[in-house]
Amino acid sequence: MNLTIFSGPPSSGKTSVILKAIAFFQKRGIKVGVVKFDCLHTDDDTLYEKAGVPVKKGLSGALCPDHFFASNIEDVVKWGNQENLDLLITESAGLCNRCSPYIVGIKGVCVIDNLSGINTPKKIGPMLKAADLVVVTKGDIVSQAEREVFSSRVSTVNPKAMVMHVNGLTGQGAYELSTLLYDENQQVDSVQGMKLRFPMPSAMCSYCLGETRIGESYQLGNVKKMDFGEDEG
Amino acid sequence: MKNMTIAELLERYPFVEDYFQQNRLQVTGFEHLTFEAYLQHFSAEEIEDKAIDIERFLPELETYIEKMLEFLGVQDDNTVQSLTIIPGTDKNGNPEKFENLTVLPSQIISIVGPTGSGKSRLLADIEWAAQGDTPTGRSILINDKMPDPKWRYSANNKLVAQLSQNMNFVMDLRVGEFLEMHAQSRMVQNPEQMSARILEAANHLAGEKFLVDTPVTSLSGGQSRALMIADTAILSTSPIVLIDEIENAGIDRRRALELLVSEDKIVLMATHDPLLALMADRRIVIQNGGIHAVLTTTEEEKSLLLELDKIDGIIQSARRKLREGSLLTKQEIFK
């Protein structure tokens, strides 16, 4: 079984892009399954079901979705192998744009959209910088100039990645993407012992533990203060 | 590169500044260090705080410099002298009905066919420089040769630029700032001069003039279209331009096509407007996912275009009169 990890900001078009690519796999007789990670709610699983794709969803609830991902990916891979999938795709929304669920040795794809603005590549952390492949969506509704500036900035923060445009509505570029997601010779039986490409923050403060009161005396652990500078008072 | 200080790097490869900026690396005050030594100065806390991956930076900067040098270097031999489409099959696997189709710079080809007939697929084949490895089985040749893989994989070298009806400006900048930003990302020597040239060309196309400090988001539909076309014609490095319908309002479409052609672009134009479609010398007819025919615009059609232009002129003048608040009279309109 192949494994590909998709990640990207909410509403960037991950599900549309994946569904368009899956349509081409189905034509080739390659069995694809999807596990969708989200925080509080997702309906995307019904979209996959409608397309005849085996799907599971994982809601992280009170936990950070990336932590939740890391604690569950081993079971997800087990499920994929039980289902006899040829390709397992995990899809997860990066919420604060800091971390990434990518694993060393497993293909990582970041989906971001042109509408998010040309300063976005600078704002996204390892989710964009550590991806092998960056898919840029919604290029059909912004000017050619913005498309060009956007992809050149993506390439500046992640020079090693391949950058491609996919239209989640018409599917333009989705076939091409599909050829990059599946490799007959890859075989992932388990991800046990593999490593995340980038460590998650070790933050743990009183608010992580359920504190609701505001005020210095309630703050314990990893607390960070803003610097207002002396002049600004 | 490894032994160069940051100051030396910046002097030799000025574009590296953009790399530092986009990656949020504050190098001011560290210019005397090598990049490697500079990376060492981050504390473990800072590394976690900024979510940076020290180990990746060194090889990445090297790749970035290589890519940029390639981008700057290849611009000269980036010229596409011809684009050839070699037939594949339609959705049912039937061979497409045309001989190899070769298009040269400054030529306009129109594309007609119902929605969903396969226009996007054709465009994707060109964009991806297909080599019989897409669902249509088509192949694309550039300059009569198999295309360089850079057209597929590099972020800064894309074969096709697109102009469509749905496109908008999303960033909130003034026209001049917008153009200069685009020029900078294309590594243009003199962004200001370039920006002025594009503005002039855009105003030549637009019905109503706009200024260098007009915010792009407050441009009218016609003005936006004019700016996008002028910018794509002059500044985009993509040799092929696909136009997906241009509305016949607030913009001189004939001049727009002339501008693209004068910049040596290969123009593909999906349209069902006879005034545009007949301006092309050839048109591709798409049916059922395949190219059904490649027609050459006939002499009769060319003379018909003149007639249609007159009819269009009548409609346009009626529209103008309405806008002025006049009453329309048969005599004046059909004079």
Interface residues (C-beta under 8 A of the other chain):
Chain A: F24 K27 R98 C99 N114 L115 G117 I118 P121 K122 G125 P126 K129 A130 G139 D140 I141 V142 S143 Q144 A145 E146 R147 E148 V149 S151 S152 R153 V154 S155 T156 V157 N158 P159 K160 M162 V163 H165 N167 T170 G171 Q172 G173 Y175 E176 T179 R197 F198 P199 P201 S202 K224
Chain B: D18 Y19 Q21 Q22 N23 R24 E48 D49 A51 D53 R56 P59 E60 L61 T63 Y64 K67 S120 R121 L123 A124 E127 W128 D133 T134 P135 R152 Y153 A155 N156 K158 A161 Q162 L163 S164 N166 M167 N168 F169 V170 M171 F178 L179 M181 H182 S185 R186 S224 M228 D231 T232 L235 S236 T237 S238
